[in-house]
Amino acid sequence: MYKRVFSIGLAVFLLVSAASAQRAEVTVSLNEAFFDALLDSAFQNFDPPEFSMAENKNSGCSESIKVLREMNGVRTAVRFREGKIFVPLAFSGNYAPPFVGCVGFAGWAETNIDLEFDQAGQRLIGRARVLNVNLNGTGGVGGTMIAKLLQGSIDKKLNPIEIIRLDKLTFGVPVQNGGSLRMRAASVRPEVGGGVLNIRVTYDFLKG
């Protein structure tokens, strides 16, 4: 009896309110362990990401930066600290400064990810910013130059980073007379804390 009453009530509600938008919030939580597993899988199954640093390739030097899983105890990872997303980025590469020739380098970069909501594209995107570069065995010498080259490569090849497509989060709801409801993200509020990224998405439920 209660189930029948509930079904009738739900059908009436959908018929009455389908013409106007209804709003609700969905929260997606991603923790550091999730990204560690994702990175482990990516590095195990694919070649390390590599970015060119030169407009014209030098025949004697690749002039590129390769992202590594680990370098001297520093692992490429995603960490949530103080309300921000930090990405220590281990790397190695080669560069050909004028009158010097091909020079190899390695180290890790302190990188921050800024999140923004692309409403037109219905996605949450991130933009990586290189804060500082630590080169192995140089005492910081050359770090500023490599940081600029690395940032330029990230901007050209990586930014913006698609974190999640919000139009892929959908739920099936039966509607009488063959109608349909669709979900459209109206706003996104990312919250970082306690080793977790909570993505709070406000959806409009629209007819058709």
N, C-alpha and C positions, 0 to 999 in steps of 0.2 A: 504494500500500500504506500509506504513512504517513498519507495523507489519510483513508483508511478507518479506520485505527486511531484517529486523532484524533477522527473523527466518532462512533465507538462510545464512546470515552472521554468526550466531551462529553455524549452522551445519558445515559450512566450517571451522570455527575456531577449532571446536572440532575434526574434521577429520584430520586437518593438525597438531595439537599440542598434540594429545592424546599420541603419542609415546614418548614424552619427558615430564619431570616433570614440573609442573607449581607451583608457590609458592604464598601463600597469608597468611594474618594474621587475626586471630579471637581473639576477646577480650571477656573474661568472667568476669563479675564484681560480687563480693560477698560482701555485707555490714554486719555490726554488727547486724542489725535487723534480717537479714536472719538467722544468727547463734543463736540468742536469740530464735526465733521461733522454730528452729530445736531442740535446747536443751529442751525447754519447752515441746515439743511433745514427745521427747525421755524419759524424766523423768516421764511424765504423763502416758505413755503407756507401759513402761518397768521397770523392777527392776533396781535400781541404779547399775552401774558397780562396781564390787568388784574384787580386786586382792590379791592373796596370797603373803605373804612376807616370807614364810618359805618353805624350801625344804621338810621337814618332818613335817606334821601337828601335833601340840601338842594336845593331847586329852582334855586338860583342857583350851585351848586357841585357838581361830580361827586364830590368827596372820595374819590379813588381813587388807587392806585399802579399804574403800567404798567411792566412789565419790558421793558427795551430790550436790543438786541444790543450796543450800545456807547454810552458817554457820556463825552465828553472824553478819549478815548484808553483808557478802561477798558472791557473787553469782558466781558459775561456769559460765564462759562466754568466748567469743572470742573478743579480743579488738586489734585494729590496731593503734599503736602509734610509732612515730619516725622511720618509715620505718620497724618496726618489728611487729610480731604477738605475743601478750601476752595472756596467758590463766590463769586467777586466778582460782584455782582449790580447791573448798571446799571439805573437807573429814572428816571422822571419822574412827577409827580402834582400833585394839587390838594388843599388842605385849608382848612377854614373855622374858624379859631380864634375864640373868643367876642369879639365887638365889633370884629373886624378885617375880616371878609369873606373872600372866596375868595383864597387865596394859592397861587401855583404854586411848585413846587420841583423840583429834579433833583439827581442825584448817583449814588453807588454805595454798596452795603452790603457789609461783610465778613461772610460767612456761613459757618458750619461745618455739615457733615452728619454726624450720628451714626447709625451703622448698628446694626440689631438684627434678629434672626431671629424671624419670626412662625411658630412651628412649626405652630400650628393651621391657619393660612392657607397654609402651605407657600410662603412668600415672604420675600425679603430686603427690608426697608423702611428708609427713612432719615427722619430728622427734622431739619429745617433750624432752626438757631439763629442769630439775628442777633447778631453780636459788636459791630459798630460801624457807624455811618452817617456818610459824608462828603458833606456838602451843598456844592454849587457856590457859591462866592462868599460864604459866610456865616461863614467862619472857625470852623466847628464849632457855631455858634449854631443851636439848633433840632434838632440831630442826635439828641439823646436822645429827644425827643418823637417824631420821625419813626421812630426805631428801635423804640419801643414799638408804634406804630401798624402798622409793617411786620410786626413779629413777630406781632401779633394777627391780621393779615390772613393771614399764612402758616399760622398754627395752624388757622384756621377753614377756609381754602380749599385748602391744599396738603398739610399734614402729616396723616398719614404719607405719604411718597412711596414708591410701589412701585418698587423698583429692578429686581427680576427675580422671576418666578414659577418657583419651583424644581420644581414638578410638571410644568412644560413641558419640562424636560430629561429626555428618555427615549430609550432605545435598544431596538430590536427584537431579541429573542433567540428563535430557534426552540426550542420545547419539545415533546417527544414527546407524543402522545395529546391534542393540542389544548389543552394547558395554557397558562398565561400567567404572566409575572412582572411585577410593578409596582415602581416605584421610589418610595421615600419618604425625604425629607431628614430625617436624624436630628440633624444639627448643622451649623453654618456658622461658618467662621473667616475673616473678612475680613482681608487684609493689604495695607497701603498702603506703597508705596515705589518709588523710581526712576521716578516718573511713571506707575505702573501700579497698578490695584486688582485684586488676586488674590482671588477668592472661592472658598475651598476648602470644598466641600460633601461631607459624609459621608452616603452613601446606604445605606439598607437595601434589599435586593432581596427582595421578599416574594411569596409565591404568591398568584395570583388578583387 
